[in-house]
Amino acid sequence: MKIGEKNLLFLLAVIQFSHILDFMIIMPLGKQFMQIFGINPQQFSMIVSIYAGAAFTMSLVSASFIDRFDRKKALLFNFAGFIIGTLACSVANSYVLFLAARALAGAFGGVLGALIMAIVGDMIPYERRASAMGIVMTAFSVASVAGVPAGIFLAAHFTWRAPFLVIGFVASIIFTAIVIWFPSLRGHMRAATVAQPHPLDTFLTIARDPNQLRALLFSVVLMLGHFTIIPFIAPYMQLNVGFSDYQVTYIYLVGGTLTVFLLPLFGKLADRFGNQQVFTLASLFALFSIFAITNLPSVPIALALIATSSFFAVASGRNVPAMTMVTAVVRPENRGGFMSVRASANQLALALGSLIAGMIITKNPDGSLAHYPWVGYFAILMSIIAIGLAWKLTTLTNPTEIPDVSGQDELMQATELASE
């Protein structure tokens, strides 16, 4: 069955939504998990880190062979594993079993993210790719606006298991939609058969290309500047600023709503004015947002929401041109493998960022969190380094791209040409 470009991007965004929500729902429930399992901040950070660690391992393993398969088959396989892992979270009855279930969900969820970005890179020409990335990456915003508040509501009115059950059910519906509507994508396979006779060639190609190595370092540094502070935003707002368990949903509702409108705009601006330029400007604004959000005293909720929403907007917005640049440092026949390695590096950075934050942050005698500003200073340093690295990336704007297809044309025209 044929599917247009806009519909394919929408389906990719929905897939992205499901596995991002599965990851994000942990953060606002941090206080509850610490109480339910009787764990400290360091043990809570392990819940986040083990997901990322499993994603790192699986993405690294898949990098050597993922370009040898139809993108649709790879997508279905990993999405099925993700669904099983998410449903396992809903039935775990101890901290250790919950960690194991999070690892299973992370192992397949991490590869999903890499596959989605590789597909966008395969199908959308570089000149329009930032706009497409903006559409797909609104999944993060929608998860913040609708998914996270809904998950918090389910956890508060039923049980903490309910969000994972619902995510697993919704993901099962999406899985069916992939089977029915998603096209087979094999255009990268013919070149890959010639260019990659041995699985280890993926890693050797990256190791020999300074530009790809810089892109990996850029991704890692950017992630460290992002995910050192994110896991503790909700607990900090609750324990230090004075948000109630219900009011913490405002953080995701307001910030997510803002980014739903701004991410596509960031994509259009990057296509028009340049990815490096837009990334740099957004990152400079992010420095102020990071400082504000990690140094907030007990202030009115409205003022706190201005700080958190500004961070959501600029930190998420800069990821659009960043991802566009990263997809363009490699040719299509190697893109799936490279994006898997990049996802693996990102997940390692995510795990390290969460662990670093967990080691720095402690609890005061009154139960509030201490040393969060130190985490903010570390994130600011990483963001500054990322700006410098962005300007050293060389993008391949006209490699062996799949033909340009307008938003209203059928994508299958390009798919058929690519698979001949």
C-alpha positions in Angstrom: 0.0 0.0 0.0 1.4 3.4 -1.0 2.0 6.2 1.5 2.9 9.8 0.9 5.9 11.6 2.3 3.9 13.6 4.9 2.1 10.5 6.0 5.4 8.6 6.4 6.9 11.4 8.4 3.8 11.3 10.6 4.1 7.6 11.1 7.7 7.9 12.0 6.8 10.7 14.5 4.2 8.4 16.1 6.8 5.6 16.5 9.2 8.1 17.9 6.5 9.3 20.3 5.9 5.8 21.8 9.5 5.0 22.7 10.3 8.6 23.8 7.3 8.5 26.1 8.4 5.2 27.6 11.7 6.8 28.5 10.3 10.2 29.6 7.6 8.9 31.9 10.3 7.8 34.4 11.5 11.3 35.1 8.3 12.9 36.5 7.6 9.7 38.5 11.1 9.9 40.1 9.8 10.9 43.5 7.2 8.1 43.5 9.8 5.4 42.5 12.1 6.5 45.2 9.3 6.0 47.7 7.8 2.8 46.2 11.1 1.0 45.9 12.7 2.7 48.9 15.7 3.9 46.9 18.0 7.0 47.0 18.8 9.5 44.2 21.7 7.4 43.0 19.6 4.3 42.7 16.9 6.3 40.9 19.5 7.5 38.4 20.3 3.9 37.7 16.8 3.4 36.4 17.5 6.0 33.8 21.1 4.8 33.2 20.3 1.1 32.7 17.9 2.0 29.9 20.6 4.1 28.2 23.2 1.5 28.9 21.2 -1.3 27.2 20.4 1.0 24.3 24.2 1.7 24.0 25.0 -2.0 23.8 22.3 -3.0 21.4 22.9 -0.1 19.1 26.6 -0.9 18.9 25.9 -4.5 18.1 23.3 -3.7 15.4 25.6 -1.2 13.7 27.6 -3.9 12.0 24.6 -5.5 10.2 21.6 -3.1 10.2 22.3 -1.7 6.7 21.9 -5.3 5.3 18.2 -5.4 6.0 15.1 -3.7 4.7 14.4 -0.7 6.9 10.8 -1.9 7.4 11.8 -5.4 8.7 14.4 -3.9 11.1 11.8 -1.4 12.3 9.3 -4.1 13.0 11.8 -6.4 14.8 13.0 -3.7 17.1 9.5 -2.3 17.8 8.3 -5.7 18.8 11.2 -6.1 21.3 10.4 -2.6 22.7 6.8 -3.5 23.2 7.7 -6.7 25.1 10.1 -4.7 27.3 7.6 -2.0 28.1 4.9 -4.5 29.1 7.5 -6.3 31.3 7.9 -3.0 33.2 4.2 -3.1 34.1 4.5 -6.5 35.8 7.8 -6.1 37.6 7.3 -6.4 41.4 10.8 -5.4 42.6 13.5 -2.8 42.0 15.8 -5.4 40.4 13.1 -6.8 38.1 12.1 -3.3 37.1 15.7 -2.6 36.2 15.8 -5.7 34.0 12.6 -4.7 32.2 14.0 -1.2 31.6 17.1 -2.7 30.1 15.0 -4.8 27.7 12.9 -1.8 26.6 16.1 0.3 26.2 17.9 -2.3 24.2 15.3 -2.1 21.4 14.2 1.5 21.9 17.7 2.8 21.3 17.9 1.1 17.9 14.4 2.4 17.0 15.6 6.0 17.4 18.6 5.3 15.1 16.5 3.6 12.5 14.0 6.5 12.3 16.8 9.1 11.8 18.4 6.9 9.1 15.1 6.6 7.3 14.6 10.4 7.3 18.2 10.8 6.0 17.6 8.2 3.3 14.3 9.7 2.0 14.6 13.4 2.4 17.1 15.6 0.5 19.5 17.6 2.7 18.0 20.9 1.5 14.6 19.9 3.1 15.9 17.5 5.8 15.9 20.0 8.8 12.2 20.7 8.2 11.5 16.9 8.1 13.5 16.5 11.3 11.5 19.2 12.9 8.3 17.3 12.2 9.6 13.9 13.4 11.1 15.4 16.5 7.9 17.0 17.6 7.2 13.5 19.0 9.2 14.7 22.0 6.9 17.7 22.4 3.7 15.7 22.0 5.0 13.2 24.6 5.6 16.1 26.9 2.2 17.8 26.3 -0.1 14.8 26.2 1.8 11.6 27.1 3.6 12.6 30.3 0.7 14.3 32.0 -1.5 11.4 31.0 1.0 9.0 32.4 1.2 10.9 35.7 -2.6 11.0 35.9 -2.8 7.2 35.3 -0.1 6.6 37.9 -1.8 8.9 40.5 -5.4 7.5 40.0 -4.6 3.8 39.3 -1.1 2.5 39.9 2.5 3.2 38.6 2.1 0.2 36.4 -0.8 1.8 34.4 1.4 4.1 32.2 3.5 1.1 31.0 0.4 -1.0 30.2 -1.1 1.9 28.1 2.1 2.6 26.3 2.4 -1.1 25.4 -1.2 -1.2 24.1 -0.8 2.0 22.0 2.6 0.7 20.6 0.8 -2.5 19.6 -1.6 -0.5 17.5 1.3 1.4 15.9 3.0 -1.9 15.1 -0.1 -3.0 13.1 0.0 0.4 11.2 3.7 -0.2 10.3 2.8 -3.7 8.9 -0.1 -2.3 6.8 1.2 1.1 5.6 4.9 1.4 5.9 6.8 0.7 2.6 9.7 -1.6 2.2 12.9 0.5 2.0 15.8 -1.3 0.3 17.5 1.5 -1.7 20.5 1.5 0.6 21.1 -2.3 0.3 22.5 -2.6 -3.2 25.3 -0.1 -2.4 25.8 -1.6 1.0 26.4 -5.1 -0.5 29.3 -3.7 -2.5 30.6 -1.1 0.1 30.5 -3.3 3.2 31.6 -6.9 2.5 32.4 -7.4 6.2 30.4 -6.4 9.3 33.4 -4.7 10.9 33.7 -2.4 8.0 31.1 -0.1 9.6 33.5 0.6 12.5 36.6 0.8 10.3 34.9 3.3 8.0 34.0 5.5 11.0 37.5 5.2 12.5 39.1 6.3 9.2 36.8 9.3 8.7 37.7 12.3 11.0 34.4 14.0 10.0 32.4 11.0 11.3 34.4 10.9 14.5 33.8 14.6 15.0 30.1 14.0 14.5 30.1 11.3 17.1 32.0 13.5 19.6 29.6 16.4 18.8 26.6 14.1 19.6 28.1 12.9 22.9 29.1 16.4 24.1 25.6 17.7 23.2 23.9 14.9 25.1 26.1 15.5 28.2 25.0 19.1 28.1 21.4 18.0 28.0 20.9 14.9 30.1 22.9 15.8 33.1 20.1 18.1 34.2 16.9 16.6 32.7 16.5 13.5 35.1 16.3 15.7 38.1 14.2 18.6 36.8 11.0 17.2 38.2 12.4 16.1 41.6 14.1 19.5 42.0 10.9 21.4 41.2 9.0 19.3 43.7 11.6 19.1 46.5 13.2 22.6 46.2 10.9 24.9 44.4 7.6 23.7 45.9 5.7 22.0 43.0 3.1 19.4 44.1 3.0 16.0 42.4 0.2 17.3 40.2 1.7 20.7 39.4 4.9 19.0 38.0 2.8 18.1 35.0 2.7 21.8 34.1 6.4 21.7 33.3 5.8 19.2 30.5 2.4 20.6 29.4 3.7 24.2 29.0 7.1 23.4 27.7 5.9 20.7 25.4 3.1 22.9 24.0 5.7 25.5 23.2 8.0 23.1 21.4 5.2 21.6 19.3 5.0 24.9 17.5 8.7 25.8 17.7 10.4 22.6 16.5 9.0 22.8 12.9 10.0 26.5 12.9 13.5 25.6 14.0 13.6 23.2 11.1 12.5 25.8 8.5 14.9 28.3 9.9 17.8 25.8 9.7 16.9 25.0 6.0 16.8 28.7 5.2 19.7 30.2 7.2 22.0 27.2 7.8 22.1 24.5 10.4 25.3 25.7 12.1 23.9 29.2 12.5 20.6 28.2 14.0 22.3 25.6 16.3 24.7 28.2 17.6 22.0 30.8 18.3 19.8 28.3 20.1 22.7 26.9 22.1 23.7 30.4 23.3 20.1 31.0 24.6 20.3 27.5 26.2 23.2 28.6 28.4 21.0 31.1 30.1 18.1 28.6 30.5 20.4 26.0 32.0 21.7 28.4 34.5 18.2 29.6 35.5 16.7 26.2 35.8 19.5 24.8 38.0 19.7 27.8 40.3 16.0 28.4 41.0 15.1 29.1 44.6 11.6 28.7 45.9 9.7 31.0 43.5 6.2 31.3 42.2 5.2 28.5 39.9 4.6 30.9 37.0 8.2 32.1 37.2 9.6 28.6 37.5 7.6 27.6 34.4 9.2 30.4 32.4 12.6 28.9 33.2 11.7 25.3 32.4 9.8 26.2 29.2 12.7 28.3 27.9 14.9 25.3 28.4 12.5 23.0 26.6 12.3 25.4 23.7 15.9 26.1 23.0 17.4 22.8 24.1 15.0 20.8 22.0 15.2 23.3 19.1 18.9 23.1 18.8 18.6 19.3 18.4 16.8 19.8 15.0 19.8 21.3 13.2 22.2 19.1 15.2 20.5 15.9 14.0 20.3 17.2 10.4 24.1 17.9 10.4 24.8 14.4 11.8 22.8 12.5 9.2 24.7 14.3 6.5 28.2 13.3 7.4 27.7 9.8 5.9 26.4 8.3 2.7 23.1 6.4 2.5 24.6 2.9 2.2 26.4 3.4 5.5 23.9 5.6 7.3 22.0 3.0 9.2 25.2 1.6 10.7 26.6 5.0 11.5 23.4 6.2 13.1 23.4 3.0 15.2 26.9 3.8 16.4 25.8 7.4 17.0 22.8 6.2 19.0 25.1 3.9 21.0 27.4 6.8 21.7 24.4 9.0 22.6 23.0 6.4 25.0 26.4 6.0 26.7 26.5 9.8 27.1 23.0 9.8 28.5 23.9 7.1 31.0 27.1 8.9 32.0 25.2 12.2 32.2 22.6 10.6 34.5 25.3 8.9 36.6 27.3 12.1 36.9 24.2 14.0 38.1 23.4 11.2 40.5 27.0 11.4 42.0 26.9 15.2 42.3 23.4 15.7 43.7 22.8 14.8 47.3 19.9 15.3 49.8 19.8 18.0 52.4 18.5 17.2 55.9 15.1 18.7 55.0 14.8 16.4 52.0 15.6 18.9 49.3 18.2 18.3 46.6 21.7 19.8 47.0 24.4 20.7 44.4 22.1 20.9 41.4 23.8 24.2 40.3 27.0 22.3 39.9 25.3 20.0 37.5 24.2 23.1 35.6 27.7 24.5 35.3 28.8 21.1 33.8 26.0 21.2 31.3 26.9 24.8 30.3 30.5 23.8 29.6 29.4 20.9 27.4 27.1 23.2 25.5 29.9 25.6 24.7 32.1 22.8 23.5 29.3 21.6 21.3 29.1 24.9 19.6 32.7 24.7 18.6 32.4 21.2 17.3 29.3 22.1 15.2 31.4 24.4 13.0 33.9 21.7 12.3 31.5 19.3 10.7 31.5 18.8 7.0 28.1 17.8 5.5 27.6 15.8 2.4 24.8 17.7 0.7 24.7 15.6 -2.5 25.8 12.0 -1.9 23.8 9.1 -3.4 20.5 10.5 -2.2 17.1 8.9 -3.0 15.3 11.2 -5.5 13.5 14.3 -4.2 9.7 13.7 -3.7 7.3 16.5 -2.9 5.1 16.4 0.1 2.0 15.4 -2.0 3.6 12.8 -4.2 3.7 9.2 -3.4 6.9 8.1 -1.7 6.7 4.7 -3.4 7.9 6.4 -6.6 11.3 7.0 -4.9 11.2 3.7 -3.1 10.7 1.7 -6.3 13.6 3.6 -8.0 15.8 3.1 -5.0 15.2 -0.7 -4.9 15.7 -1.4 -8.6 
